[in-house]
Amino acid sequence: MLKKRIIPCLDIKDGRVVKGVQFLELKDAGNPVELASFYSKNGADELVFLDISATLEKRKTLAEMVTQLSKEINIPFTVGGGIQSVDDARLLLQSGADKVSINSAAVLNPELISKISDAFGSQSLVVAIDIKKVENEWFVFIKGGTESTGILAIDWAKKVEQLGAGEILLTSMNNDGSKNGFAVKITDAICKSVSIPVIASGGAGNAQHFIELFTQTEVSAGLAASIFHFNEVPITQLKNVLKNKNIPIR
């Protein structure tokens, strides 16, 4: 079994890290550079940095902040938000990001997936998929979770793999910020439908939720935000719990 990764997510709005519930009611969670540096030194395997207002506000992610972050940390680092073109991706990768993440732009312009993958390699591209359960079916949502696409989650996951995505970041909007656990069933169904790594996001509240995620699904990583930002579950402590359960982790 491949070793599982623990990934803090830094949602950025107006230069600050924020955290909400189901993508709403955002609260300030600190300075992104300071948090990134802390995580890099305290057991995080990777970081994901998302400018959550970039797509809605038609802004580019702040490349300067990416440069600053890359100087502070020595772990792989994904950046997303507002990427609309190969040139946008190039700027962020040249600024120090290891990978870029696209979400709304991938749905609205699927060939962007292939273009970025062809230009920089599939290992450089994460396609983020925000999903929501509506009348017993999981659908893909875009534009910060404000708009339904009508596309079934599993269908889109298969499609992004075919187009060249190297990894999927799967967020359950129903579970996001709830701290009631990950959306295990749909996560596992998507893992089984693709051969690229899947990062699960949305719902982490305690170490037990990561145990359930890693023992009941085939995900390669678990991502969380507030439980790490507010030090409710320190990463080193979480890793010790997982090791004691014989779950292979980095």
C-alpha positions as CSV (number, residue, x, y, z in Angstrom):
1,M,0.0,0.0,0.0
2,L,1.3,3.5,-0.9
3,K,2.0,5.8,2.0
4,K,-0.8,8.2,2.7
5,R,-0.3,11.9,2.8
6,I,-1.6,14.6,5.2
7,I,-2.2,17.9,3.5
8,P,-3.3,21.2,5.1
9,C,-5.2,23.5,2.8
10,L,-4.8,27.2,2.9
11,D,-7.8,29.0,1.5
12,I,-6.7,32.6,0.7
13,K,-9.0,35.6,0.5
14,D,-7.5,39.1,0.3
15,G,-4.1,37.9,1.4
16,R,-5.3,36.0,4.5
17,V,-6.1,32.4,5.2
18,V,-9.8,31.9,5.8
19,K,-12.1,29.0,6.7
20,G,-15.8,28.6,6.3
21,V,-18.6,26.0,6.5
22,Q,-19.9,24.7,3.2
23,F,-18.0,27.5,1.5
24,L,-19.8,30.2,3.5
25,E,-19.3,32.3,6.7
26,L,-15.5,32.7,6.3
27,K,-13.4,33.3,9.4
28,D,-9.8,34.6,9.5
29,A,-7.3,31.9,10.2
30,G,-4.0,33.7,9.9
31,N,-1.1,34.7,7.7
32,P,-0.5,32.3,4.8
33,V,3.3,32.5,4.8
34,E,3.5,32.0,8.6
35,L,1.1,29.1,8.5
36,A,2.8,27.5,5.5
37,S,6.2,27.7,7.3
38,F,4.8,26.2,10.4
39,Y,3.2,23.3,8.5
40,S,6.4,22.7,6.6
41,K,8.3,22.3,9.8
42,N,5.6,20.3,11.7
43,G,4.8,17.2,9.6
44,A,2.7,18.3,6.6
45,D,3.5,16.2,3.5
46,E,2.3,18.8,1.1
47,L,0.3,22.1,1.1
48,V,-2.5,23.2,-1.1
49,F,-3.0,27.0,-1.5
50,L,-6.3,28.1,-3.1
51,D,-7.2,31.7,-3.8
52,I,-10.9,31.1,-3.3
53,S,-12.1,34.4,-4.6
54,A,-9.9,34.5,-7.7
55,T,-12.4,32.9,-10.0
56,L,-15.4,34.8,-8.8
57,E,-13.6,38.1,-8.8
58,K,-11.8,37.4,-12.1
59,R,-8.4,37.9,-10.5
60,K,-5.2,36.1,-10.9
61,T,-3.7,34.3,-7.9
62,L,-1.0,36.5,-6.3
63,A,2.2,35.2,-7.8
64,E,4.2,37.3,-5.4
65,M,2.8,35.4,-2.5
66,V,3.6,32.1,-4.1
67,T,7.2,33.2,-4.5
68,Q,7.3,34.2,-0.9
69,L,5.8,30.9,0.2
70,S,8.2,28.9,-1.9
71,K,11.1,30.4,-0.1
72,E,9.7,29.5,3.3
73,I,8.8,25.8,2.7
74,N,10.5,22.7,1.6
75,I,7.6,20.4,0.8
76,P,5.5,20.1,-2.4
77,F,3.0,22.8,-2.9
78,T,-0.1,23.2,-5.1
79,V,-1.6,26.5,-6.1
80,G,-5.0,27.2,-7.5
81,G,-7.5,30.0,-8.1
82,G,-8.2,32.0,-11.2
83,I,-6.0,29.9,-13.6
84,Q,-7.5,30.4,-17.0
85,S,-4.7,29.6,-19.4
86,V,-1.4,27.8,-19.9
87,D,0.4,31.2,-19.3
88,D,-1.4,31.5,-15.9
89,A,-0.2,28.1,-14.9
90,R,3.3,28.8,-16.2
91,L,3.5,32.0,-14.0
92,L,2.7,30.1,-10.9
93,L,5.0,27.2,-11.6
94,Q,7.8,29.6,-12.3
95,S,7.0,31.5,-9.1
96,G,7.7,28.3,-7.1
97,A,4.6,26.1,-7.1
98,D,5.1,22.4,-7.7
99,K,1.6,21.9,-9.1
100,V,-1.3,24.0,-10.2
101,S,-4.9,23.3,-9.5
102,I,-7.9,24.2,-11.8
103,N,-11.6,23.7,-11.0
104,S,-14.2,26.0,-12.7
105,A,-11.9,26.6,-15.7
106,A,-11.6,22.9,-16.3
107,V,-15.3,22.4,-16.5
108,L,-15.9,25.5,-18.7
109,N,-12.9,24.7,-20.9
110,P,-12.0,21.0,-20.7
111,E,-9.2,21.3,-23.2
112,L,-7.3,23.5,-20.7
113,I,-6.6,20.2,-18.8
114,S,-4.9,18.7,-21.8
115,K,-3.0,21.9,-22.6
116,I,-1.5,22.3,-19.1
117,S,-0.8,18.6,-18.9
118,D,0.9,18.7,-22.3
119,A,2.9,21.8,-21.5
120,F,4.2,20.8,-18.0
121,G,3.4,17.1,-17.5
122,S,0.4,15.5,-15.8
123,Q,2.3,15.5,-12.5
124,S,2.0,19.3,-12.4
125,L,-1.7,19.4,-12.7
126,V,-4.4,18.8,-10.0
127,V,-8.0,19.0,-11.1
128,A,-10.1,20.1,-8.1
129,I,-13.7,18.8,-8.1
130,D,-16.3,20.3,-5.8
131,I,-19.3,17.9,-5.4
132,K,-22.6,18.2,-3.7
133,K,-25.3,15.6,-3.1
134,V,-28.6,16.6,-4.6
135,E,-31.5,14.1,-4.4
136,N,-29.2,11.2,-3.9
137,E,-26.8,12.0,-6.7
138,W,-23.4,13.7,-6.4
139,F,-23.0,16.5,-8.9
140,V,-20.1,18.8,-9.8
141,F,-20.4,22.5,-8.7
142,I,-18.3,25.4,-9.9
143,K,-17.6,29.1,-9.2
144,G,-16.8,28.6,-5.5
145,G,-19.6,26.1,-5.1
146,T,-22.3,28.6,-6.3
147,E,-23.3,26.9,-9.6
148,S,-24.4,23.4,-10.4
149,T,-23.0,21.9,-13.7
150,G,-25.5,19.0,-13.8
151,I,-22.5,16.7,-14.4
152,L,-22.3,13.6,-12.3
153,A,-19.2,13.5,-10.1
154,I,-17.9,10.0,-11.2
155,D,-18.4,10.9,-14.9
156,W,-16.3,14.1,-14.5
157,A,-13.6,12.3,-12.5
158,K,-13.1,9.8,-15.3
159,K,-13.1,12.6,-17.9
160,V,-10.4,14.7,-16.2
161,E,-8.2,11.6,-16.0
162,Q,-8.7,11.0,-19.7
163,L,-7.8,14.6,-20.5
164,G,-4.5,14.5,-18.6
165,A,-5.0,15.4,-15.0
166,G,-2.3,13.9,-12.7
167,E,-4.4,14.1,-9.5
168,I,-7.9,14.9,-8.3
169,L,-8.7,17.1,-5.3
170,L,-12.2,16.0,-4.3
171,T,-14.2,18.2,-2.0
172,S,-17.6,17.3,-0.6
173,M,-19.5,20.5,-0.1
174,N,-22.0,18.7,2.1
175,N,-19.3,17.8,4.5
176,D,-17.1,20.9,4.2
177,G,-16.5,22.5,7.6
178,S,-18.9,20.1,9.3
179,K,-16.3,18.2,11.2
180,N,-18.6,15.1,10.9
181,G,-16.2,13.1,8.8
182,F,-15.3,12.7,5.1
183,A,-17.8,11.6,2.4
184,V,-16.4,8.1,2.5
185,K,-18.8,6.3,0.1
186,I,-18.6,8.7,-2.9
187,T,-14.9,9.2,-2.3
188,D,-14.2,5.5,-2.5
189,A,-16.4,5.2,-5.6
190,I,-14.4,7.9,-7.4
191,C,-11.1,6.4,-6.3
192,K,-12.2,3.1,-7.8
193,S,-13.3,4.7,-11.1
194,V,-9.9,6.3,-11.8
195,S,-6.2,5.3,-11.6
196,I,-4.8,8.7,-10.7
197,P,-4.3,9.7,-7.0
198,V,-7.3,11.2,-5.2
199,I,-7.0,13.7,-2.3
200,A,-10.1,13.8,-0.1
201,S,-11.3,17.0,1.3
202,G,-14.3,18.2,3.4
203,G,-15.4,17.1,6.8
204,A,-12.3,16.2,8.9
205,G,-13.0,16.8,12.6
206,N,-10.7,14.4,14.4
207,A,-8.1,11.6,13.9
208,Q,-10.8,9.0,13.7
209,H,-12.1,10.6,10.5
210,F,-8.7,10.1,8.9
211,I,-8.6,6.5,10.1
212,E,-12.0,5.9,8.5
213,L,-10.9,7.6,5.3
214,F,-7.7,5.6,4.9
215,T,-9.2,2.3,5.8
216,Q,-12.5,2.5,3.9
217,T,-11.3,4.2,0.7
218,E,-8.4,4.1,-1.7
219,V,-7.5,7.7,-1.4
220,S,-3.9,8.7,-1.5
221,A,-4.2,11.7,0.8
222,G,-6.5,13.5,3.3
223,L,-6.8,17.2,3.3
224,A,-8.1,19.5,6.0
225,A,-8.0,23.1,7.1
226,S,-9.6,24.4,10.3
227,I,-8.6,21.4,12.5
228,F,-5.0,22.2,11.6
229,H,-5.2,26.0,11.4
230,F,-6.7,26.2,14.9
231,N,-4.5,23.4,16.3
232,E,-7.4,21.2,17.2
233,V,-5.6,18.2,15.7
234,P,-1.8,18.8,15.4
235,I,-0.4,16.9,12.4
236,T,2.4,15.2,14.4
237,Q,-0.2,13.9,16.8
238,L,-2.5,12.7,13.9
239,K,0.4,10.9,12.3
240,N,1.2,9.1,15.6
241,V,-2.4,7.9,15.8
242,L,-2.4,6.7,12.2
243,K,0.9,4.9,12.8
244,N,-0.5,3.1,15.8
245,K,-3.3,1.9,13.6
246,N,-0.7,0.5,11.2
247,I,-1.8,2.9,8.4
248,P,1.2,3.6,6.2
249,I,1.9,7.4,6.2
250,R,4.8,9.5,4.9
